[in-house]
């Protein structure tokens, strides 16, 4: 079960009092952990391979043929009334003077479209795990209002968490000319290099395209549960190895004083519930193949 299904959203950063990071209350970090950068797991709750299912069933398991020729099952074109409601709510939030980090479901209420987002949230967490929205007038609204609308929609799906040690809750995916071979210090989304399949450390991840690329810009999806099932049949030894906390990840300098430059964890995140498999693992994403001019877009991490 995703954390925000049983806990409320954290207090907005601009309303917080000062305290040491390691003493942050659960009202701010509902998962009981810090949300910036990469952190090691709680080793005592990691589950052994034997606790994992031999086969996962349900709507989180799918293959490309299930959806490739049925875009109507994963595409929602925003209607004029939906766009108007989002626009009016964004204008009201901007007029309030509240900083973007203070946006919440309470101050970005969508009386009509909000009901759709409530149903969608269940589908993203316990279903196929993805959707494509079309029609948000980002060119007409401009960057600031588009950011408010984007973040506001996200508050109806979960609470946003920071994406790096800088505390960024809204990242700009854009080629800044960084060297993609300098993997020890460079985030790949700041280059024009291809990103391979990966899963971000959040329940939900959103991307908002604010300018269409001249070429490239595609994203691929895969059901992580379908991949797990295939591994269990074809390479169970690999599946077992993925559940073991023997995988080391470079933190790319995103550390606090006294922290190690790497983390050791398993390749298959687990939950503390009756089953170690979380439905939030239903999809992984990869960025587009190499391109000359990648599309600028914003990326937001949400805990569902």
Buried (B, 14 or more C-beta within 10 A) or exposed (E): BBBBEEBEBBBBBEEEEEEEEEEBEEEBBBBEEBBBBBBBBEEEEBBEBEEBEEEBEEBBBBEEEBBEEEEEEBEBEBEEEBBEBBBEBBBEBBEEEBEBBBBBBEBBBBEEBBEEBEEBBEBBBBBBBBBEBEEBBBEEBEEEBBBBBBBBBBBBBBBBBBBBBEEBBBBBBBBEEBEBEEEEEBBBBBBBBBBEEEBEBBBBBBBBBBBEBEEBBEBBBBBBBBBBBEBBEEEEEEBBBBBBBEEEEEBBEBBEEEBEEBBEBBBBBBBEEEEBBBBBBBBBBBBBBEBEBBBBBBBBBBBB
